[in-house]
Amino acid sequence: MAKSLKGSISKLFNAKIQKSGSSSQVEEASGEDMNEVHVELNESVVANEKFSEEEASGEDMDEAHESEGVDVANDEFREEHNEDNLRDGGVNEEASVSMLDLEKDVDVNYDPGLWGIINDTKKDLSHEEQMSIVIRCVDVEDASEVKVEEFFLGFIKVDDTSGLGLFKRLEDTLVDLKLNIDDIRGQSYDNGANMKGKHQGVQRRLLDVNPRAFYVPCGCHTLNLALCDMAKSCVKARNFFGYVQKIYTLFSGSTHRWDVLKTYVKGLSPKALSVTRWESHIESVRAIRSQPEELRDALIEISNTSKDDVVMAEAKGLCFNALEDFEFLDKLVYLELILFFEELREDGFLDLIEEGKELAKKVGIEPAFTVKRVVRRKKQFDEDVGEDANESQSPQEKFKVTYFYHIIDQALTSLKDRFEQFQRYEEIFGFLLNGKFKSISEDKLMEHCSQLQSFLEYKEHCDIYADELFQELRYLKTLLPKDVTKSIDILNTIKSYWEEGGFQTVWVTYRILLTIPVTVASAERSFSKLKLIKTYLRTTMSQERLSGLAMISIENEYLDKLNYDDLIEDFASKNARRSNFLGVG
């Protein structure tokens, strides 16, 4: 499956180059002047290889032609033939037929279930929702080693962003590409409700069609959202990050103030908070935590020298309310210890206080919580005296209850909820990870193999059989070197045996395991190319051209592997047929 799937991608890549590159160069060609077509197409292919440099420069092609002195007649000629393409279908339509002609390359019976799907969506500058489609598979074509590959298949315009709308668009695209939806064994998306929804999301709808398409939420998005949940969990937490954001805003709002900052702060610069950028909150805290005295000196300098009354007051306020406040400094330390939630909740508070005191000494402030006057109200005769218990707490105890415990509990709850799918993944595939099967009992191993068979069984079809997997793993225990524990290393170790007919079930099992995505990073990276390709000067670019140029840019390593002669021959013959049909030449 992986080999034929890779052939599909190569075929699709050829078609994308045909679609995106050279329609204007061959409009005049007839069946008799094939040599000219060859020359022009060769130039076009070379130009496509330089796409990353030329497209990212942001120069429009028409502007380039005008700067070279192309006359008005050529512009009229180009417009006339663009109209012909829109009216009659043109080369793009013929190339689209080639793009979808993938039946010869995909053999769904070659090997079961060896690819996963990765999706993400983003609005472009034309305010159109673009869905990036990436597939993940295990490549065994290389004779030297087995590799896990992720391939970008293109951008798809989406009009309906509901779970049903996105799933239908994805399903139609897979049908067009002749990719069997029943062969999906892994799916991963971001944490949007329309994607991950348990009842109406894309993952649920795909599971209804193919229960073996195991869903794994993006690990990076999951951690990021857990952190955001903590940051919003209580008033004190929101106030804290409000001060962190204000410190960045104050310095970044003026080049002069930023110069003052760089004069005093030689290490990390303050960072802006972001809801979507991963780990932005931790980066922001770390910049202040590592150099509080330097930042305080910079704020004092601005408050003493600024001619703007508002800036002066804000700098003084931040200096007093943040960097000269023991509670704020304590929170800085706490947010650095965030990885030790369970132990931290039970034993970490006193350690937190001690580190906070050390930080306070560096800044030169009293390591004590501010005592705030409590406004008391008159008690009614039927009120319980116990309701005043909180008012009798010390400032340190209040900080512990209203901030420390609150955020720790929110972190634990959020992580448990968001990592529910990862726990399910561990239950099913955990015995295969890091070579764990080598150290568990035979009874336990057989139990895991049976559970995996049950998971990979659907409609009387099963990818693996428990008895065969159990016997092969028993033998593999004695064969594997002690230092071989990673799944990809195990596959590379048994590859030679598999080629001779051995370890067939283990081979399929580990390939399925490795096709399950863990992040949507590849789809996210494709949006970086989207911004370079579809700039504000190119907002009218067609969807076919956008997707084609994106594929050429992202999968550029395939440019060196293309057979240009076959590509040119195919493209030129189609253009010649079109020219004869229209009576051109």
C-alpha positions as CSV (number, residue, x, y, z in Angstrom):
1,M,0.0,0.0,0.0
2,A,2.8,2.4,0.9
3,K,4.6,1.9,-2.3
4,S,1.5,2.2,-4.5
5,L,0.4,5.2,-2.3
6,K,3.7,6.9,-3.0
7,G,3.2,6.2,-6.7
8,S,-0.1,8.0,-6.4
9,I,1.5,11.0,-4.9
10,S,4.1,11.1,-7.6
11,K,1.4,10.9,-10.2
12,L,-0.5,13.7,-8.4
13,F,2.6,15.8,-8.2
14,N,3.1,15.5,-12.0
15,A,-0.4,16.6,-12.6
16,K,0.0,19.6,-10.2
17,I,3.0,20.8,-12.2
18,Q,1.0,20.5,-15.4
19,K,-1.8,22.5,-13.9
20,S,0.1,25.2,-12.2
21,G,3.0,25.9,-14.5
22,S,2.7,26.2,-18.2
23,S,-0.8,26.7,-19.7
24,S,0.1,30.1,-21.2
25,Q,3.3,28.9,-22.9
26,V,1.7,26.3,-25.1
27,E,-1.6,28.0,-26.2
28,E,-0.2,28.6,-29.7
29,A,1.1,25.1,-30.2
30,S,-0.4,22.9,-32.9
31,G,0.1,19.2,-33.6
32,E,3.0,20.1,-36.0
33,D,5.1,22.3,-33.8
34,M,5.9,19.9,-31.0
35,N,9.5,21.0,-30.8
36,E,8.6,24.5,-29.8
37,V,6.3,23.0,-27.1
38,H,9.2,20.9,-25.8
39,V,11.4,24.0,-25.5
40,E,8.8,26.1,-23.8
41,L,7.8,23.4,-21.4
42,N,11.4,22.7,-20.5
43,E,11.8,26.4,-19.6
44,S,8.6,26.1,-17.6
45,V,9.7,23.1,-15.6
46,V,13.0,24.9,-14.7
47,A,11.0,27.9,-13.6
48,N,8.9,25.7,-11.4
49,E,12.0,24.4,-9.7
50,K,12.8,28.0,-8.6
51,F,9.4,28.5,-7.3
52,S,10.3,29.0,-3.6
53,E,12.5,31.9,-4.5
54,E,10.4,33.5,-7.1
55,E,6.9,33.1,-5.5
56,A,8.0,34.2,-2.1
57,S,9.4,37.4,-3.5
58,G,5.9,38.7,-3.9
59,E,6.4,40.0,-7.4
60,D,3.4,39.7,-9.7
61,M,4.1,38.2,-13.1
62,D,2.3,41.0,-15.0
63,E,4.4,43.6,-13.3
64,A,7.5,41.7,-14.2
65,H,6.5,41.6,-17.9
66,E,5.7,45.3,-17.9
67,S,9.1,46.1,-16.4
68,E,10.7,44.2,-19.3
69,G,8.8,46.3,-21.8
70,V,6.2,43.8,-23.0
71,D,3.8,45.7,-25.2
72,V,0.0,46.0,-24.9
73,A,-0.6,43.5,-27.8
74,N,0.9,40.7,-25.7
75,D,-1.4,41.7,-22.8
76,E,-4.4,41.5,-25.1
77,F,-3.2,38.2,-26.4
78,R,-2.9,36.8,-22.9
79,E,-6.4,38.0,-21.9
80,E,-7.9,36.5,-25.0
81,H,-6.5,33.1,-24.4
82,N,-7.3,33.2,-20.6
83,E,-10.9,33.7,-21.7
84,D,-10.6,30.7,-24.0
85,N,-9.3,28.6,-21.1
86,L,-12.2,29.6,-18.9
87,R,-14.8,29.0,-21.7
88,D,-13.5,25.8,-23.1
89,G,-11.8,24.2,-20.1
90,G,-8.3,24.6,-21.6
91,V,-5.2,22.8,-20.5
92,N,-6.2,23.0,-16.8
93,E,-9.3,20.9,-17.4
94,E,-7.3,18.2,-19.3
95,A,-4.6,18.2,-16.6
96,S,-7.3,17.8,-13.9
97,V,-8.3,14.6,-15.6
98,S,-4.7,13.4,-15.3
99,M,-4.6,14.5,-11.7
100,L,-7.5,12.3,-10.8
101,D,-6.4,9.3,-12.9
102,L,-4.8,7.4,-10.0
103,E,-6.4,3.9,-10.3
104,K,-3.3,2.4,-11.7
105,D,-1.2,3.6,-8.9
106,V,-3.3,2.7,-5.8
107,D,-3.8,-1.0,-5.1
108,V,-5.9,-1.2,-2.0
109,N,-5.3,-4.9,-1.7
110,Y,-1.5,-4.5,-1.5
111,D,-1.4,-4.2,2.3
112,P,-4.3,-3.2,4.7
113,G,-4.7,0.0,6.6
114,L,-1.3,1.6,6.2
115,W,-2.0,5.3,6.0
116,G,-3.4,8.0,8.3
117,I,-5.0,11.4,7.6
118,I,-4.1,14.8,9.0
119,N,-6.4,17.8,8.4
120,D,-6.4,21.5,9.4
121,T,-8.2,24.6,8.2
122,K,-7.3,28.3,7.9
123,K,-8.8,31.3,6.2
124,D,-6.7,32.8,3.4
125,L,-6.5,36.5,2.3
126,S,-9.5,36.0,0.0
127,H,-11.5,35.1,3.2
128,E,-11.9,31.6,1.9
129,E,-11.6,28.6,4.2
130,Q,-8.7,26.4,3.0
131,M,-8.4,22.8,4.2
132,S,-4.9,21.3,4.1
133,I,-4.9,17.5,3.5
134,V,-1.8,15.5,4.5
135,I,-1.5,11.7,4.6
136,R,1.0,9.7,6.7
137,C,2.3,6.3,5.7
138,V,5.3,4.0,6.2
139,D,7.6,4.1,3.2
140,V,9.4,0.7,2.6
141,E,10.4,1.5,-0.9
142,D,13.9,2.6,0.2
143,A,16.1,-0.5,0.2
144,S,18.3,0.9,3.0
145,E,15.8,1.8,5.7
146,V,12.1,2.1,6.6
147,K,10.8,5.6,7.0
148,V,7.6,7.3,8.1
149,E,6.5,9.9,5.6
150,E,3.9,12.6,5.6
151,F,2.8,13.9,2.1
152,F,0.9,17.1,1.4
153,L,-1.9,16.5,-1.1
154,G,-3.2,20.0,-1.6
155,F,-5.5,22.7,-0.4
156,I,-9.3,22.2,-0.7
157,K,-11.7,25.1,-0.5
158,V,-14.4,24.6,2.1
159,D,-17.7,26.4,2.1
160,D,-19.3,24.6,5.1
161,T,-17.1,24.5,8.2
162,S,-19.5,22.3,10.3
163,G,-18.4,18.8,11.2
164,L,-20.7,17.4,8.5
165,G,-19.5,19.9,5.8
166,L,-15.8,19.3,6.5
167,F,-16.3,15.5,6.5
168,K,-18.2,15.5,3.2
169,R,-15.5,17.6,1.6
170,L,-12.8,15.3,2.9
171,E,-14.8,12.2,1.8
172,D,-15.3,13.6,-1.7
173,T,-11.6,14.5,-2.1
174,L,-10.5,11.0,-1.1
175,V,-12.9,9.5,-3.6
176,D,-11.5,11.9,-6.3
177,L,-8.0,10.7,-5.4
178,K,-9.1,7.1,-5.5
179,L,-8.0,6.6,-1.9
180,N,-10.0,4.1,0.0
181,I,-11.5,5.5,3.2
182,D,-11.6,2.0,4.7
183,D,-7.8,1.9,4.6
184,I,-7.4,4.8,7.1
185,R,-5.9,3.6,10.4
186,G,-5.2,7.0,12.0
187,Q,-6.6,10.5,12.0
188,S,-5.5,13.7,13.7
189,Y,-6.9,17.2,13.8
190,D,-6.6,20.3,16.0
191,N,-8.9,20.7,19.0
192,G,-11.7,22.6,17.3
193,A,-15.2,21.3,18.1
194,N,-16.0,20.8,14.5
195,M,-13.0,18.5,14.1
196,K,-12.7,16.6,17.4
197,G,-16.4,16.6,18.5
198,K,-17.4,13.3,20.1
199,H,-20.8,13.3,18.4
200,Q,-20.8,15.6,15.4
201,G,-17.1,16.2,14.7
202,V,-15.1,15.0,11.7
203,Q,-13.4,12.4,13.8
204,R,-16.7,10.9,14.9
205,R,-18.2,10.8,11.4
206,L,-15.1,9.1,10.0
207,L,-15.3,6.6,12.9
208,D,-18.9,5.9,12.0
209,V,-17.7,5.0,8.4
210,N,-14.5,3.3,9.5
211,P,-14.2,2.3,13.2
212,R,-10.5,1.4,12.7
213,A,-9.5,5.0,11.9
214,F,-8.1,5.7,15.4
215,Y,-8.4,9.3,16.4
216,V,-5.6,11.1,18.2
217,P,-5.9,14.8,19.1
218,C,-2.9,16.9,18.2
219,G,-0.6,16.6,21.2
220,C,0.8,20.2,20.9
221,H,-2.7,21.7,20.6
222,T,-3.8,19.7,23.6
223,L,-1.0,20.9,25.9
224,N,-1.5,24.4,24.7
225,L,-5.2,24.4,25.5
226,A,-4.6,22.8,28.9
227,L,-2.3,25.7,29.7
228,C,-4.8,28.3,28.5
229,D,-7.5,26.7,30.7
230,M,-5.2,27.2,33.7
231,A,-4.4,30.8,32.8
232,K,-8.2,31.6,32.8
233,S,-9.1,29.4,35.8
234,C,-9.4,32.2,38.4
235,V,-9.3,35.9,38.9
236,K,-5.7,35.9,40.3
237,A,-4.4,33.9,37.3
238,R,-6.0,36.3,34.8
239,N,-4.6,39.3,36.7
240,F,-1.2,37.8,36.7
241,F,-1.1,37.2,32.9
242,G,-2.6,40.6,32.5
243,Y,0.5,42.1,34.1
244,V,2.7,39.9,31.9
245,Q,1.0,41.2,28.8
246,K,1.2,44.8,30.0
247,I,5.0,44.5,30.5
248,Y,5.4,43.4,26.9
249,T,3.0,46.0,25.5
250,L,4.7,48.9,27.4
251,F,8.2,48.0,26.0
252,S,7.1,47.1,22.5
253,G,5.0,50.2,22.0
254,S,8.0,52.4,21.3
255,T,11.4,51.9,19.8
256,H,12.9,54.1,22.5
257,R,11.4,52.1,25.3
258,W,12.6,48.9,23.6
259,D,16.1,50.3,23.5
260,V,15.9,51.0,27.2
261,L,14.8,47.4,27.7
262,K,17.8,46.0,25.7
263,T,20.1,48.3,27.7
264,Y,19.1,46.6,31.0
265,V,18.0,43.2,29.9
266,K,20.7,41.2,28.1
267,G,18.9,37.8,28.1
268,L,15.4,36.8,27.0
269,S,13.0,39.6,25.8
270,P,9.4,39.8,27.0
271,K,7.0,37.9,24.8
272,A,3.4,38.6,23.8
273,L,0.7,36.2,25.0
274,S,-1.2,34.3,22.3
275,V,-4.2,32.0,22.4
276,T,-3.0,29.9,19.5
277,R,0.8,30.1,19.6
278,W,2.0,27.1,21.5
279,E,3.8,27.7,24.8
280,S,3.5,31.5,24.5
281,H,2.4,31.8,28.2
282,I,5.5,29.8,29.4
283,E,7.8,31.8,27.2
284,S,6.4,35.0,28.5
285,V,6.8,33.9,32.1
286,R,10.3,32.6,31.6
287,A,11.5,36.0,30.2
288,I,10.4,37.7,33.5
289,R,11.3,34.9,35.9
290,S,14.9,34.7,34.8
291,Q,15.7,38.5,35.1
292,P,13.2,40.3,37.3
293,E,15.7,42.8,38.7
294,E,16.8,43.9,35.2
295,L,13.2,44.4,34.1
296,R,12.4,46.3,37.2
297,D,15.4,48.6,36.6
298,A,14.2,49.2,33.0
299,L,10.7,50.1,34.2
300,I,12.2,52.5,36.8
301,E,14.3,54.1,34.0
302,I,11.2,54.6,31.8
303,S,9.1,56.0,34.7
304,N,11.9,58.5,35.5
305,T,12.6,59.7,32.0
306,S,9.4,59.4,30.0
307,K,7.7,62.6,28.9
308,D,4.4,60.8,28.5
309,D,2.4,61.0,31.7
310,V,0.4,57.8,30.8
311,V,3.6,55.8,30.1
312,M,5.2,57.1,33.2
313,A,2.3,56.1,35.4
314,E,2.0,52.7,33.7
315,A,5.7,51.9,34.2
316,K,5.4,52.9,37.9
317,G,2.3,50.8,38.3
318,L,3.9,47.7,36.7
319,C,7.0,48.1,38.8
320,F,5.1,48.3,42.1
321,N,2.2,45.9,41.3
322,A,4.3,43.3,39.6
323,L,8.0,43.2,40.0
324,E,8.0,44.6,43.6
325,D,5.1,42.4,44.7
326,F,5.9,39.1,46.5
327,E,2.7,37.4,45.4
328,F,3.5,38.1,41.7
329,L,7.0,36.8,42.1
330,D,5.7,33.6,43.8
331,K,3.4,33.0,40.8
332,L,6.4,33.2,38.5
333,V,8.1,30.4,40.4
334,Y,4.9,28.4,40.5
335,L,4.3,28.5,36.8
336,E,7.8,27.1,36.2
337,L,7.0,24.1,38.4
338,I,3.9,23.3,36.5
339,L,5.0,19.8,35.3
340,F,4.9,18.3,38.8
341,F,1.2,18.7,39.4
342,E,0.4,15.8,41.6
343,E,3.5,16.1,43.8
344,L,3.2,19.9,43.7
345,R,-0.3,19.9,45.1
346,E,0.7,17.8,48.1
347,D,4.2,18.9,48.9
348,G,5.3,21.7,46.6
349,F,3.7,24.8,48.2
350,L,6.4,25.3,50.9
351,D,9.1,24.8,48.2
352,L,7.3,27.4,46.1
353,I,7.3,29.9,49.0
354,E,11.0,29.4,49.6
355,E,11.9,29.9,46.0
356,G,9.7,33.0,46.0
357,K,11.6,34.4,48.9
358,E,14.9,33.9,47.1
359,L,13.6,35.8,44.1
360,A,12.2,38.6,46.4
361,K,15.7,39.0,47.9
362,K,17.2,39.5,44.5
363,V,14.7,42.2,43.7
364,G,15.2,43.7,47.2
365,I,11.6,43.5,48.5
366,E,10.1,42.1,51.7
367,P,9.2,38.4,51.2
368,A,5.7,38.6,52.6
369,F,2.2,38.6,51.3
370,T,0.4,41.9,51.3
371,V,-2.3,42.1,54.1
372,K,-5.4,43.6,52.7
373,R,-8.1,45.1,54.9
374,V,-11.3,43.1,54.8
375,V,-14.5,45.1,54.8
376,R,-16.8,43.4,57.4
377,R,-20.5,43.5,57.3
378,K,-23.0,43.2,60.1
379,K,-24.0,39.6,60.8
380,Q,-27.6,38.6,61.0
381,F,-28.8,36.6,64.0
382,D,-29.4,33.4,62.0
383,E,-26.0,33.3,60.2
384,D,-23.4,30.6,60.9
385,V,-20.3,31.9,62.5
386,G,-18.3,29.3,60.4
387,E,-18.9,31.5,57.3
388,D,-16.2,33.8,58.6
389,A,-13.5,31.1,58.5
390,N,-12.0,32.4,55.3
391,E,-11.7,35.9,56.7
392,S,-9.5,34.6,59.5
393,Q,-7.0,32.9,57.1
394,S,-3.5,34.4,56.8
395,P,-2.5,36.0,53.5
396,Q,-0.3,33.0,52.7
397,E,-3.1,30.6,53.4
398,K,-5.5,32.6,51.2
399,F,-2.9,32.5,48.4
400,K,-2.6,28.8,48.7
401,V,-6.4,28.2,48.6
402,T,-7.5,30.8,46.1
403,Y,-4.6,30.5,43.6
404,F,-2.3,27.6,44.2
405,Y,-4.9,24.8,44.7
406,H,-7.3,26.3,42.2
407,I,-4.9,26.3,39.3
408,I,-3.4,22.9,40.2
409,D,-6.9,21.3,40.3
410,Q,-7.8,23.0,37.0
411,A,-4.5,21.7,35.4
412,L,-5.2,18.1,36.6
413,T,-8.8,18.2,35.4
414,S,-7.9,19.7,32.0
415,L,-5.1,17.3,31.4
416,K,-7.3,14.3,32.3
417,D,-10.1,15.4,30.0
418,R,-7.9,16.4,27.1
419,F,-5.7,13.3,27.2
420,E,-8.5,10.8,27.4
421,Q,-7.8,9.7,23.8
422,F,-4.1,9.2,24.6
423,Q,-5.0,6.9,27.5
424,R,-7.1,4.9,25.1
425,Y,-4.1,4.8,22.7
426,E,-1.9,3.5,25.5
427,E,-4.4,0.8,26.4
428,I,-4.5,-0.6,22.8
429,F,-0.9,-0.1,21.5
430,G,1.1,0.6,24.7
431,F,2.6,-2.9,24.9
432,L,4.3,-2.3,21.5
433,L,5.8,1.0,22.4
434,N,9.5,1.2,23.6
435,G,9.8,-2.6,23.3
436,K,7.5,-3.2,26.4
437,F,6.4,-6.6,25.0
438,K,9.9,-7.9,25.8
439,S,9.3,-7.6,29.6
440,I,5.7,-8.6,30.1
441,S,4.4,-12.1,30.9
442,E,3.1,-14.4,28.2
443,D,-0.4,-14.3,29.6
444,K,-0.4,-10.5,29.6
445,L,1.1,-10.5,26.1
446,M,-1.7,-12.7,24.8
447,E,-4.3,-10.5,26.4
448,H,-2.9,-7.4,24.6
449,C,-2.7,-9.2,21.3
450,S,-6.4,-10.3,21.6
451,Q,-7.4,-6.8,22.4
452,L,-5.5,-5.4,19.4
453,Q,-7.1,-7.9,17.1
454,S,-10.6,-6.9,18.4
455,F,-9.8,-3.2,17.7
456,L,-8.5,-3.9,14.2
457,E,-11.5,-6.1,13.2
458,Y,-14.4,-4.8,11.3
459,K,-17.1,-6.4,9.0
460,E,-15.5,-9.8,9.1
461,H,-12.1,-8.3,8.0
462,C,-9.2,-8.2,10.4
463,D,-5.7,-6.7,9.9
464,I,-4.0,-9.1,12.3
465,Y,-4.7,-12.2,14.2
466,A,-3.9,-12.5,17.9
467,D,-2.4,-16.0,17.8
468,E,0.0,-15.2,15.0
469,L,1.1,-11.9,16.6
470,F,1.7,-13.6,19.9
471,Q,3.9,-16.3,18.4
472,E,5.9,-13.8,16.4
473,L,6.4,-11.5,19.3
474,R,7.6,-14.4,21.5
475,Y,10.2,-15.2,18.9
476,L,11.1,-11.6,18.3
477,K,11.9,-11.2,22.0
478,T,14.9,-13.5,21.6
479,L,16.0,-11.9,18.3
480,L,16.0,-8.1,19.1
481,P,19.1,-6.5,20.5
482,K,18.5,-4.9,23.9
483,D,19.1,-1.4,22.6
484,V,16.4,-1.7,19.9
485,T,13.2,-0.4,21.5
486,K,11.8,2.3,19.1
487,S,9.0,1.1,16.7
488,I,10.8,2.4,13.6
489,D,14.0,0.6,14.7
490,I,12.1,-2.7,15.2
491,L,10.7,-2.4,11.7
492,N,14.2,-1.8,10.2
493,T,15.6,-4.8,12.2
494,I,13.0,-7.2,10.9
495,K,12.8,-5.8,7.4
496,S,15.2,-8.5,5.9
497,Y,13.1,-11.2,7.6
498,W,9.9,-9.8,6.3
499,E,11.3,-9.8,2.7
500,E,11.9,-13.5,3.1
501,G,8.4,-14.1,4.4
502,G,8.9,-13.8,8.2
503,F,7.3,-11.6,10.9
504,Q,4.4,-10.7,8.5
505,T,1.9,-10.0,11.3
506,V,4.4,-8.0,13.4
507,W,5.3,-6.0,10.3
508,V,1.7,-5.1,9.6
509,T,1.1,-4.2,13.3
510,Y,4.0,-1.8,13.6
511,R,3.2,-0.2,10.3
512,I,-0.3,0.5,11.5
513,L,1.1,1.8,14.8
514,L,3.4,4.2,12.9
515,T,0.7,5.6,10.6
516,I,-1.3,7.0,13.5
517,P,-0.4,10.8,13.7
518,V,0.6,12.5,16.9
519,T,0.4,16.1,15.8
520,V,-0.9,18.2,12.9
521,A,2.4,20.0,12.5
522,S,2.7,19.1,8.8
523,A,-0.7,20.7,8.0
524,E,0.2,23.7,10.1
525,R,3.4,24.2,8.1
526,S,1.5,24.1,4.8
527,F,-0.2,27.3,5.9
528,S,3.1,29.0,6.1
529,K,3.5,28.3,2.3
530,L,-0.1,29.4,1.8
531,K,0.8,32.9,3.1
532,L,3.8,33.0,0.8
533,I,1.9,31.9,-2.3
534,K,-1.5,33.7,-1.9
535,T,-0.3,37.2,-1.0
536,Y,-2.5,40.3,-1.2
537,L,-1.4,40.7,-4.8
538,R,-2.7,37.3,-5.7
539,T,-6.0,37.0,-4.0
540,T,-7.8,36.2,-7.2
541,M,-5.6,33.1,-7.8
542,S,-7.6,30.0,-8.8
543,Q,-7.9,27.2,-6.4
544,E,-6.2,24.8,-8.8
545,R,-3.2,27.0,-9.2
546,L,-2.9,27.6,-5.5
547,S,-3.0,23.9,-4.7
548,G,-0.5,23.1,-7.5
549,L,2.0,25.7,-6.5
550,A,1.7,24.7,-2.8
551,M,2.5,21.1,-3.7
552,I,5.5,22.1,-5.9
553,S,6.8,24.2,-3.0
554,I,6.1,21.8,-0.1
555,E,7.1,18.5,-1.9
556,N,9.9,20.1,-3.8
557,E,12.2,17.1,-3.3
558,Y,10.2,15.3,-6.0
559,L,11.2,17.9,-8.7
560,D,14.5,16.1,-9.0
561,K,12.8,12.7,-9.4
562,L,10.4,13.7,-12.1
563,N,10.7,12.3,-15.7
564,Y,10.5,15.6,-17.5
565,D,10.4,13.9,-21.0
566,D,7.2,12.0,-20.1
567,L,5.7,15.0,-18.5
568,I,6.4,17.2,-21.5
569,E,5.2,14.6,-23.9
570,D,1.9,14.1,-22.1
571,F,1.3,17.8,-21.7
572,A,2.2,18.7,-25.3
573,S,0.0,15.9,-26.8
574,K,-3.0,17.0,-24.8
575,N,-2.5,20.6,-26.0
576,A,-2.1,19.4,-29.6
577,R,-5.4,17.5,-29.4
578,R,-7.1,20.6,-28.0
579,S,-5.6,22.8,-30.7
580,N,-6.8,20.5,-33.5
581,F,-10.3,20.3,-31.9
582,L,-10.6,24.1,-31.8
583,G,-9.2,24.4,-35.4
584,V,-6.1,26.3,-34.3
585,G,-2.9,26.1,-36.3
